[in-house]
Amino acid sequence: MTTADLSPADEKTALRKKIRAARHARSNEERAHAAASIADLALPLLTDCAVVACYVSMPTEPGTSELIDLLRQRKTRILLPRVSGTSLEWIELTDETRFTASSLGMQEPGGNSHADAIAHCDGIVMPALAVSRDGMRLGQGGGFYDRILESLPSHADGGPLRIAVIFDDEILDHVPCEPHDSRVDLGLTPERVLSF
């Protein structure tokens, strides 16, 4: 059986497994470099953003902690996600925010969520496993961000700038997609920014 014989859902599963294995094999030095580079490249993209939705990266993902720190120094309001059933709630990051590990292994903020906060973001920095050269994003498989993006106008229509964070070798010619999948505006890697 070849990938041409697989359904998009099965093709996604196989690709996720391959990318996760490659991420686990990366060195701590490579991860540290990625976090610093992501912050340096992302900050200029978010210059005009007063409110940014971001996420606390997991250990194998390109790191976001340095970016979050720089955004906070710039007094940007930062919203972080917390899983609630099949959707994400958004909590504003403050000095008092405390984190707990979720059942999915993510660090999630405590505190009160803001129901429509995501609708008022200027930029969304989101995790991804891969992005195609035409801007299709492969997520972790829960559909959380696809549901959010589906509910928001595109950036061209006044919605937030959509930025997917990946490693450079996770920019692919093709990413399997289904009707519910959403396109992003930018792919951000430790090496470059790609516009779609």
C-alpha positions as CSV (number, residue, x, y, z in Angstrom):
1,M,0.0,0.0,0.0
2,T,1.3,3.5,-0.9
3,T,0.3,6.8,0.5
4,A,-1.8,7.3,-2.7
5,D,-3.9,4.4,-1.4
6,L,-4.5,6.0,2.0
7,S,-7.5,8.3,2.9
8,P,-6.5,11.8,3.9
9,A,-7.2,10.9,7.6
10,D,-4.9,7.8,7.4
11,E,-2.3,9.8,5.5
12,K,-2.4,12.4,8.3
13,T,-1.9,9.7,11.0
14,A,1.1,8.3,9.2
15,L,2.7,11.7,8.7
16,R,2.1,12.7,12.3
17,K,3.8,9.6,13.5
18,K,6.8,10.3,11.3
19,I,7.1,13.9,12.4
20,R,6.7,13.2,16.1
21,A,9.5,10.6,15.9
22,A,11.8,13.1,14.2
23,R,10.9,15.7,16.8
24,H,11.8,13.3,19.6
25,A,15.2,12.7,18.0
26,R,16.2,16.4,18.0
27,S,18.9,17.5,20.4
28,N,18.4,19.9,23.3
29,E,20.8,22.3,21.6
30,E,18.7,22.3,18.5
31,R,15.6,22.9,20.5
32,A,17.2,25.8,22.4
33,H,18.4,27.3,19.1
34,A,14.9,27.0,17.7
35,A,13.3,28.8,20.6
36,A,15.6,31.7,20.3
37,S,15.3,32.0,16.6
38,I,11.5,31.7,16.7
39,A,11.3,34.6,19.1
40,D,13.7,36.7,17.0
41,L,11.7,36.1,13.7
42,A,8.2,36.3,15.2
43,L,8.5,39.5,17.1
44,P,8.7,41.8,14.0
45,L,5.7,39.9,12.6
46,L,3.6,40.8,15.6
47,T,4.7,44.5,16.0
48,D,1.3,45.9,15.3
49,C,-0.6,43.3,17.4
50,A,-2.0,44.5,20.7
51,V,-3.5,41.1,21.5
52,V,-1.8,37.8,20.6
53,A,-3.1,34.3,21.2
54,C,-0.1,32.0,21.7
55,Y,0.6,28.6,23.4
56,V,3.1,27.1,25.8
57,S,5.1,24.8,23.7
58,M,5.7,21.2,24.6
59,P,9.3,20.0,25.0
60,T,9.6,18.5,21.5
61,E,8.0,21.5,19.7
62,P,9.8,24.6,18.6
63,G,9.8,26.7,21.8
64,T,7.6,29.6,22.4
65,S,8.7,30.7,25.9
66,E,11.2,33.3,24.7
67,L,8.6,34.7,22.4
68,I,6.1,35.0,25.2
69,D,8.6,36.7,27.4
70,L,9.5,39.3,24.7
71,L,5.8,40.0,23.9
72,R,5.2,40.5,27.6
73,Q,8.1,43.0,27.8
74,R,6.5,44.8,25.0
75,K,3.2,45.0,26.9
76,T,1.3,42.9,24.4
77,R,-1.7,41.2,25.9
78,I,-1.2,37.4,25.5
79,L,-4.0,34.8,25.5
80,L,-3.1,31.2,26.2
81,P,-5.3,28.2,25.6
82,R,-6.8,25.7,27.9
83,V,-8.7,22.6,26.6
84,S,-12.3,22.4,27.6
85,G,-14.0,19.4,26.1
86,T,-13.6,19.7,22.3
87,S,-12.7,23.4,22.3
88,L,-10.2,25.8,23.6
89,E,-10.8,28.5,26.3
90,W,-8.5,31.5,26.3
91,I,-6.9,32.9,29.5
92,E,-5.0,36.2,29.6
93,L,-1.5,35.7,30.9
94,T,-0.7,37.8,33.9
95,D,2.0,37.8,36.7
96,E,-0.4,35.7,38.8
97,T,-1.1,33.0,36.2
98,R,-0.3,29.5,37.4
99,F,0.0,26.5,35.2
100,T,-0.9,22.8,35.5
101,A,-0.2,19.9,33.3
102,S,-3.3,18.8,31.3
103,S,-4.3,15.2,30.4
104,L,-2.7,15.9,27.0
105,G,0.6,16.8,28.5
106,M,0.4,20.5,27.9
107,Q,1.0,23.3,30.4
108,E,-2.3,25.0,30.8
109,P,-3.0,28.3,32.5
110,G,-5.4,28.6,35.4
111,G,-7.7,31.5,35.9
112,N,-10.9,32.8,34.3
113,S,-11.4,32.3,30.6
114,H,-12.7,35.0,28.3
115,A,-15.4,33.6,26.0
116,D,-14.9,35.7,23.0
117,A,-11.3,36.8,23.5
118,I,-10.0,35.0,20.5
119,A,-12.3,37.0,18.3
120,H,-10.4,40.2,19.3
121,C,-6.9,38.9,18.7
122,D,-4.6,40.6,16.2
123,G,-2.5,37.5,15.8
124,I,-2.7,33.8,16.5
125,V,0.6,31.9,17.0
126,M,-0.3,28.2,16.8
127,P,1.3,24.8,17.0
128,A,1.6,22.6,13.9
129,L,3.4,19.4,12.9
130,A,3.8,20.5,9.3
131,V,2.7,23.2,6.8
132,S,2.5,22.8,3.0
133,R,3.9,25.3,0.6
134,D,0.4,26.6,0.0
135,G,-0.3,27.2,3.7
136,M,-2.3,24.1,4.7
137,R,-1.5,23.2,8.4
138,L,-1.2,19.7,9.9
139,G,-2.1,19.9,13.5
140,Q,-1.9,17.4,16.3
141,G,-5.2,15.8,15.4
142,G,-7.7,17.2,17.9
143,G,-9.1,19.8,15.5
144,F,-9.0,22.5,18.2
145,Y,-7.3,25.2,16.0
146,D,-9.3,24.2,12.9
147,R,-12.5,24.9,14.7
148,I,-11.2,28.3,15.9
149,L,-10.0,29.3,12.5
150,E,-13.2,28.3,10.9
151,S,-15.1,30.7,13.2
152,L,-12.9,33.7,12.4
153,P,-12.5,35.8,9.3
154,S,-9.3,35.4,7.3
155,H,-6.5,37.9,7.8
156,A,-7.3,39.4,4.4
157,D,-10.9,40.0,5.6
158,G,-9.9,41.7,8.9
159,G,-9.2,38.6,11.0
160,P,-6.1,37.8,13.0
161,L,-2.8,36.9,11.3
162,R,-2.4,33.1,11.4
163,I,1.1,31.9,12.2
164,A,2.0,28.2,12.4
165,V,5.2,27.3,14.2
166,I,7.2,24.4,12.8
167,F,10.8,23.2,12.3
168,D,12.3,24.1,8.9
169,D,12.1,20.5,7.5
170,E,8.4,20.4,8.4
171,I,7.6,22.7,5.4
172,L,6.4,20.1,2.9
173,D,5.3,20.1,-0.7
174,H,2.0,18.5,0.3
175,V,0.1,18.1,3.5
176,P,-3.0,15.8,3.5
177,C,-6.1,17.9,4.1
178,E,-9.8,17.5,4.6
179,P,-12.7,20.0,4.2
180,H,-12.5,21.2,7.8
181,D,-8.8,22.0,7.6
182,S,-7.8,25.7,7.5
183,R,-5.0,27.6,5.8
184,V,-2.5,29.8,7.7
185,D,-1.0,33.0,6.6
186,L,2.6,32.4,7.6
187,G,4.8,29.4,8.4
188,L,7.4,30.3,11.0
189,T,10.5,28.1,11.4
190,P,13.8,28.8,13.2
191,E,15.3,29.6,9.9
192,R,12.7,31.6,8.0
193,V,9.2,33.0,7.6
194,L,7.1,31.8,4.7
195,S,4.1,33.7,3.4
196,F,1.2,31.9,1.8
